[in-house]
Amino acid sequence: MISDIAAMLGDPLMQRALVVACLVGLVAPVIGTYLVQRRLSLLGDGIGHVALTGVALGWLVGTLAGLTPNDALAIPGAVLAALVGAVVIELVRAHGRTSGDVALALLFYGGIAGGVLIMSLAGGTNANLVGYLFGSISTVSTQDLVLTAALSVVVLVVGIGLRAALFAVCHDEEFARAAGLPVRALNITIAVVAALTVTVAMRVVGVLLVSALMIVPVAVAQLVTTSFRRTMTTAMAIGVVVCVSGLTITYWHDASPGATIVVLAIGLYALVAAVRPLLVRARRNGTRDPHPDVADDVVLTSGGER
Amino acid sequence: MTIALGGVPIVRTVDLTIGEGEVVALLGANGSGKSTLVRALVGVVPAEHGSIRLLGAPLGRTVPWHRIGYVPQRVSAATGVPATAYEVVLSGTLHGHHLRPPRDARERACEALASVGLGAEADKDVRTLSGGQQQRVLIARALVRRPDLLLLDEPVAGVDLPSQQSFAVALADLAATGTTILVVLHELGALAPLIQRAVVLRHGAIVHDGAPPAPQPEHADPEHVHLHPHDDDRDPARDDPGLTPTVRWRG
């Protein structure tokens, strides 16, 4: 058993994969917390779909330019497309009100259909496509690792450094505007950081499941927390744990790492949701009357002694 | 000043100046444009024509936002993710380009919560607080800046009478220290002794500006049921461009 673990940790491929999984698990729930707070849980999904077009465009350009390997521009293409897509989605959200929903849907489906189409034009195979759709963490190169680490640092610095301001905007946009906060700039910041997170996490779970890593840990955390800060840190811890354990499982059992990670996270949600009533009851046990001690609004003539 | 929402003028040719230290009530029926006027004052909705000056500065970056406290009309202070009352109040310490809370933010937030009688609730999830308590959290969020100008949009809607009275006492203290207060109200209620001047809006225009008027006789009747469908008068035009402010609850 111990020698098995030593062998796993000694494998350079697995070392890189573990570091990337750790980073992604840590980073994805940061922005996910803001997205859940403003009820935009599916934004990451939308950006992921658009990023696929970016991957395919990068691939096409790489093939046309005769670069080797011909997917050298895939990740930069994804970053670019995700950034553009996120900003467009934010602008649609801020301006269009009723038509926003439909506009977003068009963007999502256009993104994925365009990606598949352009990928086939660029000479990519279905196997290549599946790698981007469901992740290919086992093929992480040192260059990918450096890029992931750099993007993770950016997300952490912005997402945690500006927490108070981002909280204010996500919690009550009207109040933030009335406080003279640069609401539009902060909204764009959230969209950009979400786009960076998507491209970081894409490597691990693929564009179709990318949003799960951002949202599910937050969904689990908020079952047991009462504060925003605690929700974010708990979600980050959950993210790291599910990513690393999911990856470790697939080292021994041949399964898709991305799918395993997401299924683990959702299983954890189900478990916590089932256990929560017991936890909450234990915490409330022995505490006093939850109602505030305030005088009655009406005069009671009988049965109203206090 | 004129404010239009969805192309429909909601507030028409309002010319209003509030002097330093005044306590002014903005009254009117549902849909008369009170909330829209206040929201335009703080830049949440744009004014179609005319100009707005806050504390002497034209609406925009030069406004000293840290001296202005705004309490929006809200049914709930909760969102998708848990947040404690303290965290919500802390967000009130940010303004303009100060995107991080100041050093003494923690004491100030606790002080503001204590001043609305929620000192013991600071670390509770706002979702677990009652509607009236959530409203008080939002008031604390405005007070945490120690504002010189306080704009309140129906701050006592859904708040029980004892809390209204303690809120009136808190406002009286602020007014006594020279805070300028503009408060949107349906009826003067517990705040009546404070109000020095009342502005009444009807169909988006000022129909009275001066001493607080007496309520409609039917409103004074103790049997009269007060309805507070507050969400309905937020933006009548935004949801349905055909709905003009002339639509009122009572014919």
Boltz contact constraints between the chains, C-beta under 6 A:
constraints:
  - contact:
      token1: [A, 33]
      token2: [B, 81]
      max_distance: 6.0
  - contact:
      token1: [A, 36]
      token2: [B, 80]
      max_distance: 6.0
  - contact:
      token1: [A, 36]
      token2: [B, 81]
      max_distance: 6.0
  - contact:
      token1: [A, 37]
      token2: [B, 79]
      max_distance: 6.0
  - contact:
      token1: [A, 37]
      token2: [B, 80]
      max_distance: 6.0
  - contact:
      token1: [A, 37]
      token2: [B, 81]
      max_distance: 6.0
  - contact:
      token1: [A, 39]
      token2: [B, 80]
      max_distance: 6.0
  - contact:
      token1: [A, 162]
      token2: [B, 99]
      max_distance: 6.0
  - contact:
      token1: [A, 164]
      token2: [B, 94]
      max_distance: 6.0
  - contact:
      token1: [A, 164]
      token2: [B, 100]
      max_distance: 6.0
  - contact:
      token1: [A, 164]
      token2: [B, 101]
      max_distance: 6.0
  - contact:
      token1: [A, 165]
      token2: [B, 94]
      max_distance: 6.0
  - contact:
      token1: [A, 165]
      token2: [B, 99]
      max_distance: 6.0
  - contact:
      token1: [A, 167]
      token2: [B, 91]
      max_distance: 6.0
  - contact:
      token1: [A, 168]
      token2: [B, 91]
      max_distance: 6.0
  - contact:
      token1: [A, 168]
      token2: [B, 94]
      max_distance: 6.0
  - contact:
      token1: [A, 171]
      token2: [B, 79]
      max_distance: 6.0
  - contact:
      token1: [A, 174]
      token2: [B, 44]
      max_distance: 6.0
  - contact:
      token1: [A, 174]
      token2: [B, 72]
      max_distance: 6.0
  - contact:
      token1: [A, 175]
      token2: [B, 72]
      max_distance: 6.0
  - contact:
      token1: [A, 177]
      token2: [B, 44]
      max_distance: 6.0
  - contact:
      token1: [A, 178]
      token2: [B, 42]
      max_distance: 6.0
  - contact:
      token1: [A, 178]
      token2: [B, 44]
      max_distance: 6.0
  - contact:
      token1: [A, 178]
      token2: [B, 70]
      max_distance: 6.0
  - contact:
      token1: [A, 179]
      token2: [B, 65]
      max_distance: 6.0
  - contact:
      token1: [A, 179]
      token2: [B, 95]
      max_distance: 6.0
  - contact:
      token1: [A, 180]
      token2: [B, 65]
      max_distance: 6.0
  - contact:
      token1: [A, 180]
      token2: [B, 95]
      max_distance: 6.0
  - contact:
      token1: [A, 180]
      token2: [B, 96]
      max_distance: 6.0
  - contact:
      token1: [A, 222]
      token2: [B, 81]
      max_distance: 6.0
  - contact:
      token1: [A, 222]
      token2: [B, 82]
      max_distance: 6.0
  - contact:
      token1: [A, 225]
      token2: [B, 82]
      max_distance: 6.0
  - contact:
      token1: [A, 226]
      token2: [B, 82]
      max_distance: 6.0
  - contact:
      token1: [A, 226]
      token2: [B, 125]
      max_distance: 6.0
  - contact:
      token1: [A, 227]
      token2: [B, 84]
      max_distance: 6.0
  - contact:
      token1: [A, 228]
      token2: [B, 81]
      max_distance: 6.0
  - contact:
      token1: [A, 228]
      token2: [B, 83]
      max_distance: 6.0
  - contact:
      token1: [A, 228]
      token2: [B, 87]
      max_distance: 6.0
  - contact:
      token1: [A, 231]
      token2: [B, 81]
      max_distance: 6.0
  - contact:
      token1: [A, 231]
      token2: [B, 82]
      max_distance: 6.0
  - contact:
      token1: [A, 294]
      token2: [B, 162]
      max_distance: 6.0
  - contact:
      token1: [A, 295]
      token2: [B, 162]
      max_distance: 6.0
  - contact:
      token1: [A, 297]
      token2: [B, 160]
      max_distance: 6.0
  - contact:
      token1: [A, 297]
      token2: [B, 161]
      max_distance: 6.0
